[in-house]
Amino acid sequence: MQRLTFLLVLSLHSIAHAEEWPQWMGPNRDNVWKANGIVSEFNEDGPRILWKAEIGGGYSGPAVADGRVYVTDYVTSDDVKVANFDRKQFSGTERVLCLDEKSGKQIWKHEYPVKYSISYPAGPRCTPNLYKGHVYTLGAEGNLFCFEAKTGNVIWSKNLPEDYNTKTPLWGYAAHPLIDGNKLITLAGGKGSHCIALDLKTGEEIWRTLTSREQGYSPPTIINAGGTRQLVLAHPEGISSVNPETGKEYWTEPYEASNGSIIMSPIHHKNLLYVGGYSNKNILIELDPKKAEAKTVWRDQPRMAISPVNVQPFLIDETIIGLDQNGQMYGIDLPTGERLWETSEPLHSERPLGSGTALIVKHGDRFFLFNEHGELIIAKISREGYEEIDSMKVIEPTNVAFGRDVVWSAPAYANKSAFIRNDNQCIRVDLSAE
């Protein structure tokens, strides 16, 4: 009887966990949504919008847990709808908002003045991390906070550029922090502190590691390879592996990132590790099966592999699915880098869209995509190709890039809904099957 009770509690915990979206890419940081009773296609009128909440600008996605939605934004009177490679000054206020999941009503907010000196200055980039009653947020200029989730009280905070004597990267702090055990792992920058680990409860530094000319934008990623737990850091000068408990370096493979632009989280499959960045800068690394060592298999293959910009690629068996910087979706054979197929369908465009965005989440044998036009798409994707099942516009694009209107924020999928934001509002979209 005790064993049955234990299994029931464990099962209920797993279900509850699956119904939340507490960080970037979901509960397991893998862009997989595990939920039952979800629509297989939209009805004629499209999915219901359960509520709308007024918010400000930003690229950060919402996070959902414990009946609440957390989102960050930027409020300013300056015109920040500009897409450029320049550093200009903008004045405004970054905010952390806590909304009621059922109604969208604001429960609490925290705000602080910030001067932006970054390109694409619409607002914060990083999705909040929700963990054990706390909320961790990272702003575009490196303002890092730990809040009490219920009240919004600040537990601790840091200013990364000031604390680590560094400069905010051109496109702002955009690498989503990672929670690992008692540590918050995040990119900081500066000499010897490219990546740091902080105590979750106090914010005190546990370790710091590596030096790179700039932070880059690739989120810290933990893999298991060679019988060793490894923290992989893709930075503008190399792909490095360090001990996640100490920060001690295991190995580094040189890699030159154009404009410092690696945005994707590294893809790990068996003994292979793939990273792609802007302008066909790509690398496939072979991991030693017995120890924490590695070597490069191939790199910088033109007209091969994939150079992701805004979209985290998805791995199906040995096939990488994702959008290239040219706006095309590719199916890529991981071991060889060979392009198996390509399509422009997810962007619903008759012309190529550079840096075109359609964010990918797997649900069962289908995928939900959210493209830059504000459209939700249901599709089947495999090694054989892409097949759209249905699509519906749910929100307006409110920012600009490359002369077109876009929305570039990743949705959260929780409690049979998609939580989606642009620069004016956050909405809850009902995806429950009737």
C-alpha positions as CSV (number, residue, x, y, z in Angstrom):
1,M,0.0,0.0,0.0
2,Q,2.8,2.4,0.9
3,R,4.5,1.6,-2.5
4,L,1.2,2.3,-4.3
5,T,0.8,5.6,-2.5
6,F,4.4,6.6,-3.3
7,L,3.9,5.8,-7.0
8,L,0.6,7.7,-7.1
9,V,2.3,10.8,-5.6
10,L,5.2,10.5,-8.0
11,S,2.8,10.2,-10.9
12,L,0.8,13.3,-9.8
13,H,4.1,15.2,-9.4
14,S,5.2,14.3,-12.9
15,I,1.8,15.4,-14.3
16,A,1.9,18.7,-12.5
17,H,5.5,19.3,-13.6
18,A,4.6,18.5,-17.2
19,E,1.8,21.1,-17.0
20,E,4.2,23.9,-16.2
21,W,6.7,25.8,-18.3
22,P,9.1,27.1,-15.7
23,Q,12.0,28.2,-17.9
24,W,13.3,28.6,-21.5
25,M,12.3,25.6,-23.6
26,G,10.1,24.1,-20.9
27,P,10.5,21.8,-17.8
28,N,13.4,19.8,-19.2
29,R,14.8,22.5,-21.4
30,D,14.2,20.4,-24.5
31,N,11.2,22.2,-26.2
32,V,9.0,19.1,-25.6
33,W,5.4,19.7,-24.3
34,K,4.0,16.7,-22.6
35,A,0.3,17.2,-22.2
36,N,-2.9,15.3,-23.0
37,G,-6.2,16.7,-24.5
38,I,-4.6,19.1,-26.9
39,V,-6.1,20.2,-30.2
40,S,-5.0,18.3,-33.3
41,E,-6.2,21.2,-35.6
42,F,-8.0,24.5,-35.0
43,N,-11.7,25.1,-35.5
44,E,-13.0,27.6,-38.1
45,D,-12.7,30.6,-35.8
46,G,-9.3,29.6,-34.4
47,P,-8.3,29.0,-30.8
48,R,-10.0,31.1,-28.1
49,I,-8.0,33.9,-26.5
50,L,-8.8,33.4,-22.8
51,W,-7.3,36.7,-21.6
52,K,-5.0,39.6,-22.6
53,A,-2.8,41.5,-20.3
54,E,-1.1,44.8,-21.2
55,I,2.7,44.7,-21.1
56,G,5.7,46.6,-22.6
57,G,8.4,45.6,-25.0
58,G,10.7,42.6,-25.0
59,Y,11.9,39.4,-26.6
60,S,11.8,37.3,-23.5
61,G,9.2,34.5,-23.3
62,P,6.8,34.0,-20.4
63,A,7.3,31.3,-17.8
64,V,4.4,29.5,-16.0
65,A,4.3,27.7,-12.7
66,D,2.1,27.5,-9.6
67,G,-0.8,29.3,-11.2
68,R,1.2,32.3,-12.2
69,V,2.8,33.7,-15.3
70,Y,6.0,35.7,-15.1
71,V,7.3,37.9,-17.9
72,T,9.8,40.7,-18.2
73,D,9.5,43.9,-20.3
74,Y,10.8,47.4,-21.0
75,V,8.8,50.6,-20.8
76,T,10.2,53.7,-22.4
77,S,9.1,56.9,-24.2
78,D,12.0,56.5,-26.7
79,D,11.5,55.0,-30.1
80,V,13.1,51.5,-29.7
81,K,11.5,49.9,-32.8
82,V,14.9,50.0,-34.5
83,A,16.9,47.1,-36.0
84,N,20.6,48.0,-36.2
85,F,24.2,47.0,-35.5
86,D,24.9,50.2,-33.6
87,R,25.0,51.0,-29.9
88,K,22.7,53.9,-29.2
89,Q,21.5,55.2,-25.8
90,F,17.9,54.7,-24.7
91,S,16.4,55.4,-21.3
92,G,13.6,53.4,-19.7
93,T,12.4,51.0,-17.1
94,E,12.8,47.2,-17.0
95,R,10.0,45.4,-15.2
96,V,9.3,41.9,-13.9
97,L,5.6,41.2,-14.0
98,C,3.7,38.4,-12.1
99,L,0.3,37.7,-13.6
100,D,-2.5,35.4,-12.5
101,E,-2.6,32.4,-14.8
102,K,-6.5,32.2,-14.9
103,S,-7.3,35.8,-15.4
104,G,-4.1,37.6,-16.6
105,K,-4.5,40.2,-13.8
106,Q,-1.3,41.6,-12.3
107,I,-0.3,40.2,-8.9
108,W,2.9,42.1,-8.4
109,K,5.6,43.9,-10.4
110,H,9.2,45.0,-9.8
111,E,10.7,47.8,-11.8
112,Y,14.1,49.5,-12.1
113,P,15.6,52.2,-14.3
114,V,17.9,50.9,-17.1
115,K,19.8,52.8,-19.8
116,Y,20.1,50.6,-22.9
117,S,23.2,50.8,-25.1
118,I,22.4,47.7,-27.2
119,S,21.2,46.8,-30.7
120,Y,17.5,45.8,-31.0
121,P,16.6,47.7,-27.8
122,A,13.0,46.6,-27.5
123,G,13.5,44.9,-24.1
124,P,14.8,41.9,-22.1
125,R,15.7,38.7,-23.9
126,C,15.8,36.0,-21.3
127,T,12.9,33.9,-20.1
128,P,12.5,33.9,-16.3
129,N,13.6,30.8,-14.3
130,L,11.1,29.6,-11.7
131,Y,12.4,27.2,-9.1
132,K,11.3,26.2,-5.6
133,G,9.3,29.4,-4.8
134,H,11.8,31.8,-6.4
135,V,12.0,33.7,-9.7
136,Y,15.3,34.5,-11.4
137,T,15.5,37.1,-14.1
138,L,18.2,38.5,-16.3
139,G,17.7,41.9,-18.0
140,A,19.2,43.0,-21.3
141,E,21.9,45.1,-19.6
142,G,22.9,42.4,-17.1
143,N,20.6,43.1,-14.2
144,L,20.3,39.8,-12.5
145,F,17.6,39.3,-9.8
146,C,16.3,36.6,-7.4
147,F,12.7,37.2,-6.2
148,E,10.4,35.5,-3.8
149,A,7.8,34.2,-6.3
150,K,4.7,34.9,-4.2
151,T,5.5,38.4,-3.2
152,G,8.0,39.8,-5.6
153,N,10.4,40.7,-2.7
154,V,14.0,40.9,-3.9
155,I,16.2,38.2,-2.3
156,W,19.4,39.3,-4.0
157,S,20.6,41.0,-7.1
158,K,23.7,41.7,-9.2
159,N,24.7,44.0,-12.0
160,L,26.9,41.7,-14.2
161,P,28.8,44.4,-16.2
162,E,29.7,46.3,-13.0
163,D,30.4,43.2,-10.8
164,Y,32.7,41.6,-13.5
165,N,34.2,44.7,-15.1
166,T,32.9,44.0,-18.5
167,K,30.7,45.4,-21.3
168,T,27.2,44.3,-22.3
169,P,27.3,42.4,-25.6
170,L,26.1,44.1,-28.7
171,W,22.7,42.4,-28.6
172,G,22.4,42.4,-24.8
173,Y,22.5,39.6,-22.3
174,A,20.5,36.9,-24.1
175,A,21.9,33.6,-23.0
176,H,19.2,32.1,-20.7
177,P,20.6,31.2,-17.3
178,L,20.6,27.6,-16.2
179,I,19.7,26.2,-12.8
180,D,21.8,23.2,-11.7
181,G,21.4,21.9,-8.2
182,N,22.1,24.7,-5.8
183,K,23.6,26.9,-8.6
184,L,22.5,29.5,-11.1
185,I,24.9,29.3,-14.0
186,T,25.0,32.3,-16.3
187,L,27.3,34.1,-18.7
188,A,28.9,37.2,-17.2
189,G,31.9,38.3,-19.3
190,G,35.2,39.8,-18.2
191,K,38.6,38.3,-17.6
192,G,38.3,34.8,-16.2
193,S,34.6,35.1,-15.7
194,H,33.0,34.4,-19.1
195,C,30.7,32.0,-17.2
196,I,29.9,32.1,-13.4
197,A,28.0,30.0,-11.0
198,L,26.1,31.7,-8.1
199,D,24.5,30.3,-5.0
200,L,20.7,30.2,-5.7
201,K,19.8,31.3,-2.1
202,T,22.4,34.1,-1.6
203,G,23.8,35.1,-5.0
204,E,27.3,34.5,-3.7
205,E,29.8,33.3,-6.4
206,I,30.7,29.6,-6.3
207,W,33.1,29.6,-9.3
208,R,34.0,31.5,-12.4
209,T,35.7,30.2,-15.6
210,L,37.1,31.1,-19.0
211,T,37.9,34.3,-20.9
212,S,36.4,35.2,-24.2
213,R,36.4,38.5,-26.1
214,E,32.6,38.8,-25.7
215,Q,29.9,36.8,-23.9
216,G,28.1,35.5,-27.0
217,Y,24.5,34.4,-26.7
218,S,24.5,30.6,-26.3
219,P,22.8,29.3,-23.1
220,P,24.9,27.1,-20.8
221,T,24.2,23.5,-21.5
222,I,24.9,20.3,-19.5
223,I,25.6,17.0,-21.2
224,N,26.7,13.6,-20.1
225,A,29.6,12.2,-22.2
226,G,32.7,10.1,-21.6
227,G,31.3,9.1,-18.2
228,T,31.5,12.7,-17.1
229,R,28.9,15.4,-16.5
230,Q,30.0,18.4,-18.6
231,L,28.9,22.0,-18.9
232,V,29.3,23.0,-22.5
233,L,29.9,26.7,-23.3
234,A,29.8,27.9,-26.9
235,H,31.5,31.3,-26.9
236,P,32.9,33.6,-29.7
237,E,36.3,32.0,-29.6
238,G,35.6,28.3,-29.0
239,I,33.4,25.5,-27.7
240,S,34.5,24.6,-24.2
241,S,33.6,22.0,-21.7
242,V,34.0,22.6,-17.9
243,N,33.2,20.8,-14.7
244,P,29.7,22.1,-13.6
245,E,30.7,21.8,-10.0
246,T,34.0,23.7,-10.1
247,G,34.2,25.5,-13.4
248,K,37.5,23.6,-14.2
249,E,38.1,23.4,-17.9
250,Y,38.0,19.9,-19.5
251,W,38.6,20.8,-23.2
252,T,38.2,23.6,-25.8
253,E,37.9,23.3,-29.5
254,P,38.7,26.6,-31.3
255,Y,35.8,28.2,-33.1
256,E,35.4,31.7,-34.6
257,A,31.9,33.2,-34.3
258,S,31.0,35.9,-36.8
259,N,29.9,39.0,-34.8
260,G,30.2,36.9,-31.7
261,S,27.0,35.3,-32.8
262,I,26.3,31.9,-31.5
263,I,22.7,31.8,-30.2
264,M,21.7,28.2,-30.2
265,S,22.2,25.8,-27.3
266,P,24.6,23.0,-28.4
267,I,22.9,19.8,-29.7
268,H,24.2,16.6,-28.2
269,H,23.5,13.1,-29.6
270,K,25.5,10.0,-28.5
271,N,29.2,11.0,-29.1
272,L,28.4,14.0,-31.3
273,L,28.0,17.7,-30.4
274,Y,26.9,20.3,-33.0
275,V,27.0,24.1,-32.8
276,G,26.1,26.5,-35.6
277,G,26.3,30.2,-35.7
278,Y,25.9,33.1,-38.1
279,S,27.4,33.1,-41.6
280,N,27.8,29.3,-42.0
281,K,30.1,29.1,-39.0
282,N,29.4,25.5,-37.9
283,I,31.2,22.8,-36.1
284,L,30.7,19.1,-35.4
285,I,32.7,17.7,-32.4
286,E,33.3,14.1,-31.6
287,L,33.2,13.4,-27.8
288,D,35.5,10.7,-26.4
289,P,33.4,7.8,-25.1
290,K,35.6,7.1,-22.1
291,K,36.8,10.5,-20.8
292,A,36.1,14.2,-21.0
293,E,38.0,14.9,-24.2
294,A,36.9,16.0,-27.7
295,K,38.1,16.6,-31.3
296,T,36.6,18.4,-34.3
297,V,35.1,16.3,-37.1
298,W,34.3,19.1,-39.5
299,R,33.7,22.8,-39.4
300,D,32.4,25.8,-41.5
301,Q,30.8,23.8,-44.2
302,P,29.3,26.1,-46.9
303,R,25.8,25.1,-48.2
304,M,25.7,22.4,-45.5
305,A,24.5,22.1,-42.0
306,I,22.5,25.0,-40.5
307,S,23.3,28.5,-39.1
308,P,20.5,29.2,-36.6
309,V,19.8,32.8,-35.6
310,N,16.7,33.1,-33.5
311,V,15.4,29.5,-33.5
312,Q,16.7,26.7,-31.4
313,P,17.0,23.6,-33.7
314,F,15.3,20.4,-32.7
315,L,16.8,16.9,-32.9
316,I,14.8,13.9,-34.1
317,D,17.0,10.8,-33.9
318,E,20.0,11.9,-36.0
319,T,18.1,14.6,-37.9
320,I,18.4,18.3,-36.9
321,I,15.3,20.4,-37.7
322,G,15.6,24.1,-37.7
323,L,15.5,27.5,-39.4
324,D,18.7,28.8,-41.0
325,Q,19.7,32.5,-41.1
326,N,18.3,32.6,-44.6
327,G,14.8,31.8,-43.3
328,Q,14.6,28.3,-44.8
329,M,13.7,25.3,-42.6
330,Y,16.1,22.4,-43.2
331,G,16.3,18.8,-42.2
332,I,20.0,18.1,-41.6
333,D,21.7,14.7,-41.2
334,L,23.7,15.3,-38.0
335,P,26.8,13.0,-38.7
336,T,27.4,14.4,-42.2
337,G,25.8,17.9,-42.1
338,E,24.0,17.0,-45.3
339,R,20.8,18.9,-46.0
340,L,18.1,16.4,-46.6
341,W,15.3,18.8,-47.4
342,E,14.3,22.4,-47.2
343,T,11.1,24.5,-47.1
344,S,9.9,28.1,-46.6
345,E,6.4,27.0,-45.5
346,P,6.7,27.8,-41.8
347,L,7.1,31.5,-42.6
348,H,4.2,31.6,-45.1
349,S,6.2,33.9,-47.3
350,E,6.7,34.0,-51.1
351,R,10.2,35.4,-50.7
352,P,13.2,34.5,-48.5
353,L,13.1,36.1,-45.0
354,G,16.6,36.6,-43.6
355,S,16.6,35.7,-39.9
356,G,13.1,34.4,-40.4
357,T,11.7,33.0,-37.2
358,A,9.4,30.0,-36.4
359,L,9.9,28.7,-32.9
360,I,9.6,24.9,-32.6
361,V,8.0,22.8,-29.8
362,K,7.3,19.1,-30.0
363,H,4.0,17.7,-28.8
364,G,3.5,14.0,-29.3
365,D,3.8,13.1,-33.0
366,R,3.3,16.7,-34.0
367,F,4.9,20.1,-33.6
368,F,3.6,23.5,-32.6
369,L,5.4,26.4,-34.3
370,F,5.0,30.1,-33.6
371,N,6.3,32.2,-36.4
372,E,7.3,35.9,-36.6
373,H,4.0,36.9,-38.1
374,G,2.2,35.9,-34.9
375,E,0.8,32.7,-36.3
376,L,0.5,29.4,-34.4
377,I,1.1,26.4,-36.7
378,I,0.5,22.7,-36.2
379,A,2.7,20.5,-38.3
380,K,4.3,17.1,-38.8
381,I,8.1,17.2,-39.2
382,S,10.4,14.3,-39.7
383,R,13.6,13.2,-41.5
384,E,11.4,13.0,-44.7
385,G,10.1,16.6,-44.6
386,Y,7.6,19.2,-43.3
387,E,3.8,19.0,-43.6
388,E,1.6,21.7,-42.2
389,I,-1.7,20.6,-40.7
390,D,-3.2,23.9,-39.7
391,S,-2.3,27.5,-38.8
392,M,-4.0,30.5,-37.3
393,K,-2.9,34.1,-36.5
394,V,-3.2,34.8,-32.7
395,I,-1.2,38.0,-32.1
396,E,0.2,40.9,-34.1
397,P,3.9,41.4,-34.8
398,T,4.8,44.7,-33.1
399,N,8.5,45.1,-33.6
400,V,10.7,45.5,-36.7
401,A,13.6,43.7,-38.3
402,F,15.1,43.9,-41.8
403,G,12.3,46.2,-42.9
404,R,9.4,43.9,-41.8
405,D,7.1,43.6,-38.8
406,V,8.0,40.7,-36.5
407,V,7.4,39.1,-33.1
408,W,10.4,37.1,-31.9
409,S,9.3,35.9,-28.4
410,A,9.1,32.2,-27.5
411,P,5.7,31.1,-26.2
412,A,5.2,29.0,-23.0
413,Y,3.0,25.9,-23.2
414,A,1.3,25.0,-20.0
415,N,-2.1,23.8,-18.7
416,K,-3.5,23.2,-22.2
417,S,-2.7,26.7,-23.3
418,A,0.0,28.8,-25.1
419,F,1.1,31.9,-23.3
420,I,2.3,34.4,-26.0
421,R,3.6,38.0,-25.8
422,N,4.5,40.8,-28.2
423,D,5.5,44.4,-27.3
424,N,2.0,45.4,-26.2
425,Q,0.3,42.4,-24.5
426,C,0.7,38.9,-23.2
427,I,-2.2,36.5,-24.1
428,R,-3.4,33.1,-23.1
429,V,-4.4,30.9,-26.0
430,D,-6.7,27.9,-25.3
431,L,-5.3,24.8,-27.0
432,S,-7.5,22.3,-25.2
433,A,-9.4,19.7,-27.3
434,E,-13.2,20.2,-27.1
